[in-house]
Amino acid sequence: MASDTRNVFISHIHEDDSGLEKLKNLLESHGVTIRDYSISLDNPNNAHSESYIKTEPPFPR
């Protein structure tokens, strides 16, 4: 059986973080596993070079 894992990118501005939390909670209540790779002060984007940007993401496709 094929994997049911899907990767979804949700673009938002930080002012909408509370709405994002509501969406994540709704999805989790329906059995969806959330992997949050949001960029923040605690988890900065280290994309400083073209080679870094082109590397594989930190999660399976």
mmCIF file as Biopython writes it, N, C-alpha, C and O atoms, coordinates in Angstrom:
data_model
#
loop_
_atom_site.group_PDB
_atom_site.id
_atom_site.type_symbol
_atom_site.label_atom_id
_atom_site.label_alt_id
_atom_site.label_comp_id
_atom_site.label_asym_id
_atom_site.label_entity_id
_atom_site.label_seq_id
_atom_site.pdbx_PDB_ins_code
_atom_site.Cartn_x
_atom_site.Cartn_y
_atom_site.Cartn_z
_atom_site.occupancy
_atom_site.B_iso_or_equiv
_atom_site.auth_seq_id
_atom_site.auth_asym_id
_atom_site.pdbx_PDB_model_num
ATOM 1   N N  . MET A ? 1  ? 0.844  -1.183 0.000  1.0 0.0 1  A 1 
ATOM 2   C CA . MET A ? 1  ? 0.000  0.000  0.000  1.0 0.0 1  A 1 
ATOM 3   C C  . MET A ? 1  ? 0.887  1.244  0.000  1.0 0.0 1  A 1 
ATOM 4   O O  . MET A ? 1  ? 1.880  1.306  0.725  1.0 0.0 1  A 1 
ATOM 5   N N  . ALA A ? 2  ? 0.528  2.220  -0.807 1.0 0.0 2  A 1 
ATOM 6   C CA . ALA A ? 2  ? 1.299  3.464  -0.885 1.0 0.0 2  A 1 
ATOM 7   C C  . ALA A ? 2  ? 1.166  4.253  0.412  1.0 0.0 2  A 1 
ATOM 8   O O  . ALA A ? 2  ? 0.170  4.148  1.129  1.0 0.0 2  A 1 
ATOM 9   N N  . SER A ? 3  ? 2.176  5.028  0.687  1.0 0.0 3  A 1 
ATOM 10  C CA . SER A ? 3  ? 2.161  5.862  1.886  1.0 0.0 3  A 1 
ATOM 11  C C  . SER A ? 3  ? 1.071  6.927  1.779  1.0 0.0 3  A 1 
ATOM 12  O O  . SER A ? 3  ? 0.838  7.487  0.708  1.0 0.0 3  A 1 
ATOM 13  N N  . ASP A ? 4  ? 0.412  7.196  2.897  1.0 0.0 4  A 1 
ATOM 14  C CA . ASP A ? 4  ? -0.589 8.253  2.933  1.0 0.0 4  A 1 
ATOM 15  C C  . ASP A ? 4  ? 0.003  9.564  3.417  1.0 0.0 4  A 1 
ATOM 16  O O  . ASP A ? 4  ? -0.736 10.515 3.674  1.0 0.0 4  A 1 
ATOM 17  N N  . THR A ? 5  ? 1.323  9.633  3.546  1.0 0.0 5  A 1 
ATOM 18  C CA . THR A ? 5  ? 1.987  10.845 4.011  1.0 0.0 5  A 1 
ATOM 19  C C  . THR A ? 5  ? 1.960  11.897 2.912  1.0 0.0 5  A 1 
ATOM 20  O O  . THR A ? 5  ? 2.281  11.622 1.756  1.0 0.0 5  A 1 
ATOM 21  N N  . ARG A ? 6  ? 1.581  13.073 3.287  1.0 0.0 6  A 1 
ATOM 22  C CA . ARG A ? 6  ? 1.567  14.211 2.373  1.0 0.0 6  A 1 
ATOM 23  C C  . ARG A ? 6  ? 2.299  15.366 3.042  1.0 0.0 6  A 1 
ATOM 24  O O  . ARG A ? 6  ? 2.209  15.549 4.256  1.0 0.0 6  A 1 
ATOM 25  N N  . ASN A ? 7  ? 3.017  16.137 2.249  1.0 0.0 7  A 1 
ATOM 26  C CA . ASN A ? 7  ? 3.670  17.344 2.743  1.0 0.0 7  A 1 
ATOM 27  C C  . ASN A ? 7  ? 2.885  18.538 2.225  1.0 0.0 7  A 1 
ATOM 28  O O  . ASN A ? 7  ? 2.629  18.652 1.027  1.0 0.0 7  A 1 
ATOM 29  N N  . VAL A ? 8  ? 2.508  19.421 3.129  1.0 0.0 8  A 1 
ATOM 30  C CA . VAL A ? 8  ? 1.738  20.606 2.773  1.0 0.0 8  A 1 
ATOM 31  C C  . VAL A ? 8  ? 2.486  21.836 3.274  1.0 0.0 8  A 1 
ATOM 32  O O  . VAL A ? 8  ? 2.872  21.912 4.440  1.0 0.0 8  A 1 
ATOM 33  N N  . PHE A ? 9  ? 2.680  22.781 2.390  1.0 0.0 9  A 1 
ATOM 34  C CA . PHE A ? 9  ? 3.326  24.038 2.749  1.0 0.0 9  A 1 
ATOM 35  C C  . PHE A ? 9  ? 2.233  25.071 2.994  1.0 0.0 9  A 1 
ATOM 36  O O  . PHE A ? 9  ? 1.379  25.290 2.135  1.0 0.0 9  A 1 
ATOM 37  N N  . ILE A ? 10 ? 2.256  25.697 4.147  1.0 0.0 10 A 1 
ATOM 38  C CA . ILE A ? 10 ? 1.274  26.727 4.480  1.0 0.0 10 A 1 
ATOM 39  C C  . ILE A ? 10 ? 2.020  28.039 4.653  1.0 0.0 10 A 1 
ATOM 40  O O  . ILE A ? 10 ? 2.774  28.216 5.609  1.0 0.0 10 A 1 
ATOM 41  N N  . SER A ? 11 ? 1.805  28.947 3.728  1.0 0.0 11 A 1 
ATOM 42  C CA . SER A ? 11 ? 2.444  30.252 3.793  1.0 0.0 11 A 1 
ATOM 43  C C  . SER A ? 11 ? 1.571  31.187 4.610  1.0 0.0 11 A 1 
ATOM 44  O O  . SER A ? 11 ? 0.365  31.286 4.380  1.0 0.0 11 A 1 
ATOM 45  N N  . HIS A ? 12 ? 2.185  31.872 5.563  1.0 0.0 12 A 1 
ATOM 46  C CA . HIS A ? 12 ? 1.435  32.813 6.401  1.0 0.0 12 A 1 
ATOM 47  C C  . HIS A ? 12 ? 2.407  33.829 6.990  1.0 0.0 12 A 1 
ATOM 48  O O  . HIS A ? 12 ? 3.623  33.636 6.978  1.0 0.0 12 A 1 
ATOM 49  N N  . ILE A ? 13 ? 1.843  34.901 7.501  1.0 0.0 13 A 1 
ATOM 50  C CA . ILE A ? 13 ? 2.654  35.894 8.205  1.0 0.0 13 A 1 
ATOM 51  C C  . ILE A ? 13 ? 2.516  35.646 9.700  1.0 0.0 13 A 1 
ATOM 52  O O  . ILE A ? 13 ? 1.530  35.063 10.150 1.0 0.0 13 A 1 
ATOM 53  N N  . HIS A ? 14 ? 3.488  36.081 10.454 1.0 0.0 14 A 1 
ATOM 54  C CA . HIS A ? 14 ? 3.514  35.781 11.889 1.0 0.0 14 A 1 
ATOM 55  C C  . HIS A ? 14 ? 2.298  36.325 12.632 1.0 0.0 14 A 1 
ATOM 56  O O  . HIS A ? 14 ? 1.922  35.792 13.676 1.0 0.0 14 A 1 
ATOM 57  N N  . GLU A ? 15 ? 1.684  37.375 12.106 1.0 0.0 15 A 1 
ATOM 58  C CA . GLU A ? 15 ? 0.481  37.909 12.745 1.0 0.0 15 A 1 
ATOM 59  C C  . GLU A ? 15 ? -0.660 36.881 12.734 1.0 0.0 15 A 1 
ATOM 60  O O  . GLU A ? 15 ? -1.601 36.991 13.520 1.0 0.0 15 A 1 
ATOM 61  N N  . ASP A ? 16 ? -0.574 35.882 11.840 1.0 0.0 16 A 1 
ATOM 62  C CA . ASP A ? 16 ? -1.606 34.845 11.729 1.0 0.0 16 A 1 
ATOM 63  C C  . ASP A ? 16 ? -1.244 33.568 12.472 1.0 0.0 16 A 1 
ATOM 64  O O  . ASP A ? 16 ? -1.880 32.535 12.262 1.0 0.0 16 A 1 
ATOM 65  N N  . ASP A ? 17 ? -0.234 33.618 13.337 1.0 0.0 17 A 1 
ATOM 66  C CA . ASP A ? 17 ? 0.199  32.410 14.049 1.0 0.0 17 A 1 
ATOM 67  C C  . ASP A ? 17 ? -0.925 31.749 14.832 1.0 0.0 17 A 1 
ATOM 68  O O  . ASP A ? 17 ? -0.989 30.521 14.889 1.0 0.0 17 A 1 
ATOM 69  N N  . SER A ? 18 ? -1.816 32.537 15.437 1.0 0.0 18 A 1 
ATOM 70  C CA . SER A ? 18 ? -2.902 31.922 16.209 1.0 0.0 18 A 1 
ATOM 71  C C  . SER A ? 18 ? -3.845 31.154 15.290 1.0 0.0 18 A 1 
ATOM 72  O O  . SER A ? 18 ? -4.357 30.104 15.677 1.0 0.0 18 A 1 
ATOM 73  N N  . GLY A ? 19 ? -4.080 31.655 14.091 1.0 0.0 19 A 1 
ATOM 74  C CA . GLY A ? 19 ? -4.908 30.937 13.123 1.0 0.0 19 A 1 
ATOM 75  C C  . GLY A ? 19 ? -4.240 29.657 12.666 1.0 0.0 19 A 1 
ATOM 76  O O  . GLY A ? 19 ? -4.905 28.647 12.439 1.0 0.0 19 A 1 
ATOM 77  N N  . LEU A ? 20 ? -2.923 29.701 12.533 1.0 0.0 20 A 1 
ATOM 78  C CA . LEU A ? 20 ? -2.183 28.500 12.151 1.0 0.0 20 A 1 
ATOM 79  C C  . LEU A ? 20 ? -2.304 27.447 13.244 1.0 0.0 20 A 1 
ATOM 80  O O  . LEU A ? 20 ? -2.473 26.263 12.950 1.0 0.0 20 A 1 
ATOM 81  N N  . GLU A ? 21 ? -2.220 27.860 14.478 1.0 0.0 21 A 1 
ATOM 82  C CA . GLU A ? 21 ? -2.376 26.917 15.592 1.0 0.0 21 A 1 
ATOM 83  C C  . GLU A ? 21 ? -3.756 26.277 15.557 1.0 0.0 21 A 1 
ATOM 84  O O  . GLU A ? 21 ? -3.888 25.075 15.788 1.0 0.0 21 A 1 
ATOM 85  N N  . LYS A ? 22 ? -4.788 27.071 15.268 1.0 0.0 22 A 1 
ATOM 86  C CA . LYS A ? 22 ? -6.150 26.531 15.174 1.0 0.0 22 A 1 
ATOM 87  C C  . LYS A ? 22 ? -6.239 25.506 14.048 1.0 0.0 22 A 1 
ATOM 88  O O  . LYS A ? 22 ? -6.864 24.459 14.218 1.0 0.0 22 A 1 
ATOM 89  N N  . LEU A ? 23 ? -5.627 25.791 12.907 1.0 0.0 23 A 1 
ATOM 90  C CA . LEU A ? 23 ? -5.631 24.860 11.782 1.0 0.0 23 A 1 
ATOM 91  C C  . LEU A ? 23 ? -4.910 23.570 12.148 1.0 0.0 23 A 1 
ATOM 92  O O  . LEU A ? 23 ? -5.401 22.477 11.868 1.0 0.0 23 A 1 
ATOM 93  N N  . LYS A ? 24 ? -3.744 23.699 12.776 1.0 0.0 24 A 1 
ATOM 94  C CA . LYS A ? 24 ? -2.996 22.503 13.176 1.0 0.0 24 A 1 
ATOM 95  C C  . LYS A ? 24 ? -3.799 21.671 14.175 1.0 0.0 24 A 1 
ATOM 96  O O  . LYS A ? 24 ? -3.823 20.444 14.079 1.0 0.0 24 A 1 
ATOM 97  N N  . ASN A ? 25 ? -4.454 22.327 15.128 1.0 0.0 25 A 1 
ATOM 98  C CA . ASN A ? 25 ? -5.278 21.602 16.101 1.0 0.0 25 A 1 
ATOM 99  C C  . ASN A ? 25 ? -6.442 20.895 15.418 1.0 0.0 25 A 1 
ATOM 100 O O  . ASN A ? 25 ? -6.769 19.762 15.771 1.0 0.0 25 A 1 
ATOM 101 N N  . LEU A ? 26 ? -7.067 21.548 14.447 1.0 0.0 26 A 1 
ATOM 102 C CA . LEU A ? 26 ? -8.172 20.940 13.717 1.0 0.0 26 A 1 
ATOM 103 C C  . LEU A ? 26 ? -7.698 19.701 12.961 1.0 0.0 26 A 1 
ATOM 104 O O  . LEU A ? 26 ? -8.336 18.649 13.010 1.0 0.0 26 A 1 
ATOM 105 N N  . LEU A ? 27 ? -6.575 19.836 12.264 1.0 0.0 27 A 1 
ATOM 106 C CA . LEU A ? 27 ? -6.037 18.699 11.517 1.0 0.0 27 A 1 
ATOM 107 C C  . LEU A ? 27 ? -5.678 17.548 12.452 1.0 0.0 27 A 1 
ATOM 108 O O  . LEU A ? 27 ? -5.984 16.392 12.162 1.0 0.0 27 A 1 
ATOM 109 N N  . GLU A ? 28 ? -5.035 17.861 13.564 1.0 0.0 28 A 1 
ATOM 110 C CA . GLU A ? 28 ? -4.666 16.822 14.527 1.0 0.0 28 A 1 
ATOM 111 C C  . GLU A ? 28 ? -5.898 16.125 15.095 1.0 0.0 28 A 1 
ATOM 112 O O  . GLU A ? 28 ? -5.857 14.924 15.362 1.0 0.0 28 A 1 
ATOM 113 N N  . SER A ? 29 ? -6.992 16.863 15.283 1.0 0.0 29 A 1 
ATOM 114 C CA . SER A ? 29 ? -8.216 16.262 15.812 1.0 0.0 29 A 1 
ATOM 115 C C  . SER A ? 29 ? -8.835 15.275 14.831 1.0 0.0 29 A 1 
ATOM 116 O O  . SER A ? 29 ? -9.684 14.466 15.203 1.0 0.0 29 A 1 
ATOM 117 N N  . HIS A ? 30 ? -8.400 15.351 13.568 1.0 0.0 30 A 1 
ATOM 118 C CA . HIS A ? 30 ? -8.867 14.426 12.539 1.0 0.0 30 A 1 
ATOM 119 C C  . HIS A ? 30 ? -7.806 13.379 12.200 1.0 0.0 30 A 1 
ATOM 120 O O  . HIS A ? 30 ? -7.882 12.719 11.163 1.0 0.0 30 A 1 
ATOM 121 N N  . GLY A ? 31 ? -6.824 13.236 13.079 1.0 0.0 31 A 1 
ATOM 122 C CA . GLY A ? 31 ? -5.825 12.186 12.925 1.0 0.0 31 A 1 
ATOM 123 C C  . GLY A ? 31 ? -4.652 12.510 12.029 1.0 0.0 31 A 1 
ATOM 124 O O  . GLY A ? 31 ? -3.880 11.617 11.678 1.0 0.0 31 A 1 
ATOM 125 N N  . VAL A ? 32 ? -4.499 13.771 11.649 1.0 0.0 32 A 1 
ATOM 126 C CA . VAL A ? 32 ? -3.385 14.177 10.797 1.0 0.0 32 A 1 
ATOM 127 C C  . VAL A ? 32 ? -2.172 14.469 11.671 1.0 0.0 32 A 1 
ATOM 128 O O  . VAL A ? 32 ? -2.274 15.204 12.653 1.0 0.0 32 A 1 
ATOM 129 N N  . THR A ? 33 ? -1.023 13.895 11.317 1.0 0.0 33 A 1 
ATOM 130 C CA . THR A ? 33 ? 0.220  14.150 12.032 1.0 0.0 33 A 1 
ATOM 131 C C  . THR A ? 33 ? 0.847  15.428 11.485 1.0 0.0 33 A 1 
ATOM 132 O O  . THR A ? 33 ? 1.009  15.581 10.274 1.0 0.0 33 A 1 
ATOM 133 N N  . ILE A ? 34 ? 1.193  16.331 12.374 1.0 0.0 34 A 1 
ATOM 134 C CA . ILE A ? 34 ? 1.760  17.628 12.001 1.0 0.0 34 A 1 
ATOM 135 C C  . ILE A ? 34 ? 3.269  17.621 12.232 1.0 0.0 34 A 1 
ATOM 136 O O  . ILE A ? 34 ? 3.744  17.239 13.301 1.0 0.0 34 A 1 
ATOM 137 N N  . ARG A ? 35 ? 4.013  18.048 11.213 1.0 0.0 35 A 1 
ATOM 138 C CA . ARG A ? 35 ? 5.457  18.286 11.343 1.0 0.0 35 A 1 
ATOM 139 C C  . ARG A ? 35 ? 5.669  19.743 10.986 1.0 0.0 35 A 1 
ATOM 140 O O  . ARG A ? 35 ? 5.581  20.112 9.815  1.0 0.0 35 A 1 
ATOM 141 N N  . ASP A ? 36 ? 5.942  20.557 11.955 1.0 0.0 36 A 1 
ATOM 142 C CA . ASP A ? 36 ? 6.035  21.995 11.756 1.0 0.0 36 A 1 
ATOM 143 C C  . ASP A ? 36 ? 7.493  22.409 11.571 1.0 0.0 36 A 1 
ATOM 144 O O  . ASP A ? 36 ? 8.300  22.301 12.495 1.0 0.0 36 A 1 
ATOM 145 N N  . TYR A ? 37 ? 7.821  22.881 10.374 1.0 0.0 37 A 1 
ATOM 146 C CA . TYR A ? 37 ? 9.175  23.347 10.070 1.0 0.0 37 A 1 
ATOM 147 C C  . TYR A ? 37 ? 9.185  24.866 9.916  1.0 0.0 37 A 1 
ATOM 148 O O  . TYR A ? 37 ? 9.928  25.411 9.100  1.0 0.0 37 A 1 
ATOM 149 N N  . SER A ? 38 ? 8.357  25.541 10.705 1.0 0.0 38 A 1 
ATOM 150 C CA . SER A ? 38 ? 8.256  26.990 10.610 1.0 0.0 38 A 1 
ATOM 151 C C  . SER A ? 38 ? 9.593  27.659 10.904 1.0 0.0 38 A 1 
ATOM 152 O O  . SER A ? 38 ? 10.387 27.186 11.718 1.0 0.0 38 A 1 
ATOM 153 N N  . ILE A ? 39 ? 9.811  28.758 10.225 1.0 0.0 39 A 1 
ATOM 154 C CA . ILE A ? 39 ? 11.005 29.568 10.455 1.0 0.0 39 A 1 
ATOM 155 C C  . ILE A ? 39 ? 10.652 30.600 11.515 1.0 0.0 39 A 1 
ATOM 156 O O  . ILE A ? 39 ? 9.646  31.299 11.403 1.0 0.0 39 A 1 
ATOM 157 N N  . SER A ? 40 ? 11.486 30.690 12.544 1.0 0.0 40 A 1 
ATOM 158 C CA . SER A ? 40 ? 11.259 31.630 13.639 1.0 0.0 40 A 1 
ATOM 159 C C  . SER A ? 40 ? 12.617 32.042 14.203 1.0 0.0 40 A 1 
ATOM 160 O O  . SER A ? 40 ? 13.659 31.614 13.708 1.0 0.0 40 A 1 
ATOM 161 N N  . LEU A ? 41 ? 12.594 32.860 15.220 1.0 0.0 41 A 1 
ATOM 162 C CA . LEU A ? 41 ? 13.855 33.234 15.866 1.0 0.0 41 A 1 
ATOM 163 C C  . LEU A ? 41 ? 14.544 32.011 16.462 1.0 0.0 41 A 1 
ATOM 164 O O  . LEU A ? 41 ? 15.772 31.935 16.479 1.0 0.0 41 A 1 
ATOM 165 N N  . ASP A ? 42 ? 13.749 31.043 16.956 1.0 0.0 42 A 1 
ATOM 166 C CA . ASP A ? 42 ? 14.306 29.824 17.530 1.0 0.0 42 A 1 
ATOM 167 C C  . ASP A ? 42 ? 14.756 28.831 16.460 1.0 0.0 42 A 1 
ATOM 168 O O  . ASP A ? 42 ? 15.601 27.974 16.721 1.0 0.0 42 A 1 
ATOM 169 N N  . ASN A ? 43 ? 14.199 28.945 15.268 1.0 0.0 43 A 1 
ATOM 170 C CA . ASN A ? 43 ? 14.515 28.042 14.165 1.0 0.0 43 A 1 
ATOM 171 C C  . ASN A ? 43 ? 14.716 28.880 12.896 1.0 0.0 43 A 1 
ATOM 172 O O  . ASN A ? 43 ? 13.846 28.901 12.026 1.0 0.0 43 A 1 
ATOM 173 N N  . PRO A ? 44 ? 15.855 29.566 12.790 1.0 0.0 44 A 1 
ATOM 174 C CA . PRO A ? 44 ? 16.066 30.489 11.671 1.0 0.0 44 A 1 
ATOM 175 C C  . PRO A ? 44 ? 16.319 29.771 10.346 1.0 0.0 44 A 1 
ATOM 176 O O  . PRO A ? 44 ? 16.716 28.606 10.317 1.0 0.0 44 A 1 
ATOM 177 N N  . ASN A ? 45 ? 16.084 30.480 9.276  1.0 0.0 45 A 1 
ATOM 178 C CA . ASN A ? 45 ? 16.389 29.989 7.938  1.0 0.0 45 A 1 
ATOM 179 C C  . ASN A ? 45 ? 17.878 30.251 7.702  1.0 0.0 45 A 1 
ATOM 180 O O  . ASN A ? 45 ? 18.327 31.397 7.730  1.0 0.0 45 A 1 
ATOM 181 N N  . ASN A ? 46 ? 18.626 29.192 7.472  1.0 0.0 46 A 1 
ATOM 182 C CA . ASN A ? 46 ? 20.074 29.321 7.274  1.0 0.0 46 A 1 
ATOM 183 C C  . ASN A ? 46 ? 20.464 29.340 5.806  1.0 0.0 46 A 1 
ATOM 184 O O  . ASN A ? 46 ? 21.584 28.974 5.448  1.0 0.0 46 A 1 
ATOM 185 N N  . ALA A ? 47 ? 19.545 29.763 4.965  1.0 0.0 47 A 1 
ATOM 186 C CA . ALA A ? 47 ? 19.800 29.765 3.525  1.0 0.0 47 A 1 
ATOM 187 C C  . ALA A ? 47 ? 20.660 30.959 3.133  1.0 0.0 47 A 1 
ATOM 188 O O  . ALA A ? 47 ? 20.146 32.018 2.772  1.0 0.0 47 A 1 
ATOM 189 N N  . HIS A ? 48 ? 21.960 30.776 3.210  1.0 0.0 48 A 1 
ATOM 190 C CA . HIS A ? 48 ? 22.885 31.854 2.876  1.0 0.0 48 A 1 
ATOM 191 C C  . HIS A ? 48 ? 23.619 31.609 1.569  1.0 0.0 48 A 1 
ATOM 192 O O  . HIS A ? 48 ? 24.305 32.493 1.057  1.0 0.0 48 A 1 
ATOM 193 N N  . SER A ? 49 ? 23.471 30.408 1.033  1.0 0.0 49 A 1 
ATOM 194 C CA . SER A ? 49 ? 24.176 30.112 -0.209 1.0 0.0 49 A 1 
ATOM 195 C C  . SER A ? 49 ? 23.281 29.284 -1.125 1.0 0.0 49 A 1 
ATOM 196 O O  . SER A ? 49 ? 22.371 28.589 -0.673 1.0 0.0 49 A 1 
ATOM 197 N N  . GLU A ? 50 ? 23.558 29.375 -2.404 1.0 0.0 50 A 1 
ATOM 198 C CA . GLU A ? 50 ? 22.767 28.637 -3.386 1.0 0.0 50 A 1 
ATOM 199 C C  . GLU A ? 50 ? 22.841 27.133 -3.142 1.0 0.0 50 A 1 
ATOM 200 O O  . GLU A ? 50 ? 21.835 26.442 -3.297 1.0 0.0 50 A 1 
ATOM 201 N N  . SER A ? 51 ? 24.008 26.609 -2.764 1.0 0.0 51 A 1 
ATOM 202 C CA . SER A ? 51 ? 24.146 25.172 -2.536 1.0 0.0 51 A 1 
ATOM 203 C C  . SER A ? 51 ? 23.305 24.714 -1.346 1.0 0.0 51 A 1 
ATOM 204 O O  . SER A ? 51 ? 22.758 23.611 -1.367 1.0 0.0 51 A 1 
ATOM 205 N N  . TYR A ? 52 ? 23.194 25.555 -0.295 1.0 0.0 52 A 1 
ATOM 206 C CA . TYR A ? 52 ? 22.363 25.202 0.860  1.0 0.0 52 A 1 
ATOM 207 C C  . TYR A ? 52 ? 20.893 25.134 0.448  1.0 0.0 52 A 1 
ATOM 208 O O  . TYR A ? 52 ? 20.184 24.201 0.822  1.0 0.0 52 A 1 
ATOM 209 N N  . ILE A ? 53 ? 20.447 26.103 -0.306 1.0 0.0 53 A 1 
ATOM 210 C CA . ILE A ? 53 ? 19.045 26.175 -0.720 1.0 0.0 53 A 1 
ATOM 211 C C  . ILE A ? 53 ? 18.673 24.961 -1.561 1.0 0.0 53 A 1 
ATOM 212 O O  . ILE A ? 53 ? 17.540 24.486 -1.482 1.0 0.0 53 A 1 
ATOM 213 N N  . LYS A ? 54 ? 19.601 24.449 -2.361 1.0 0.0 54 A 1 
ATOM 214 C CA . LYS A ? 54 ? 19.307 23.338 -3.261 1.0 0.0 54 A 1 
ATOM 215 C C  . LYS A ? 54 ? 19.440 21.971 -2.618 1.0 0.0 54 A 1 
ATOM 216 O O  . LYS A ? 54 ? 19.184 20.964 -3.278 1.0 0.0 54 A 1 
ATOM 217 N N  . THR A ? 55 ? 19.834 21.898 -1.340 1.0 0.0 55 A 1 
ATOM 218 C CA . THR A ? 55 ? 19.968 20.606 -0.691 1.0 0.0 55 A 1 
ATOM 219 C C  . THR A ? 55 ? 18.608 20.038 -0.368 1.0 0.0 55 A 1 
ATOM 220 O O  . THR A ? 55 ? 17.605 20.750 -0.361 1.0 0.0 55 A 1 
ATOM 221 N N  . GLU A ? 56 ? 18.586 18.739 -0.099 1.0 0.0 56 A 1 
ATOM 222 C CA . GLU A ? 56 ? 17.343 18.063 0.220  1.0 0.0 56 A 1 
ATOM 223 C C  . GLU A ? 56 ? 16.734 18.612 1.508  1.0 0.0 56 A 1 
ATOM 224 O O  . GLU A ? 56 ? 17.461 19.020 2.413  1.0 0.0 56 A 1 
ATOM 225 N N  . PRO A ? 57 ? 15.404 18.624 1.593  1.0 0.0 57 A 1 
ATOM 226 C CA . PRO A ? 57 ? 14.748 19.085 2.832  1.0 0.0 57 A 1 
ATOM 227 C C  . PRO A ? 57 ? 15.013 18.111 3.965  1.0 0.0 57 A 1 
ATOM 228 O O  . PRO A ? 57 ? 15.446 16.985 3.720  1.0 0.0 57 A 1 
ATOM 229 N N  . PRO A ? 58 ? 14.756 18.532 5.226  1.0 0.0 58 A 1 
ATOM 230 C CA . PRO A ? 58 ? 15.056 17.694 6.377  1.0 0.0 58 A 1 
ATOM 231 C C  . PRO A ? 58 ? 14.001 16.617 6.643  1.0 0.0 58 A 1 
ATOM 232 O O  . PRO A ? 58 ? 14.011 16.008 7.712  1.0 0.0 58 A 1 
ATOM 233 N N  . PHE A ? 59 ? 13.098 16.371 5.701  1.0 0.0 59 A 1 
ATOM 234 C CA . PHE A ? 59 ? 12.051 15.386 5.871  1.0 0.0 59 A 1 
ATOM 235 C C  . PHE A ? 59 ? 11.897 14.573 4.603  1.0 0.0 59 A 1 
ATOM 236 O O  . PHE A ? 59 ? 12.256 15.049 3.527  1.0 0.0 59 A 1 
ATOM 237 N N  . PRO A ? 60 ? 11.375 13.366 4.697  1.0 0.0 60 A 1 
ATOM 238 C CA . PRO A ? 60 ? 11.208 12.546 3.487  1.0 0.0 60 A 1 
ATOM 239 C C  . PRO A ? 60 ? 10.126 13.118 2.581  1.0 0.0 60 A 1 
ATOM 240 O O  . PRO A ? 60 ? 9.161  13.725 3.046  1.0 0.0 60 A 1 
ATOM 241 N N  . ARG A ? 61 ? 10.302 12.917 1.307  1.0 0.0 61 A 1 
ATOM 242 C CA . ARG A ? 61 ? 9.305  13.385 0.335  1.0 0.0 61 A 1 
ATOM 243 C C  . ARG A ? 61 ? 8.226  12.375 0.165  1.0 0.0 61 A 1 
ATOM 244 O O  . ARG A ? 61 ? 7.296  12.590 -0.613 1.0 0.0 61 A 1 
#
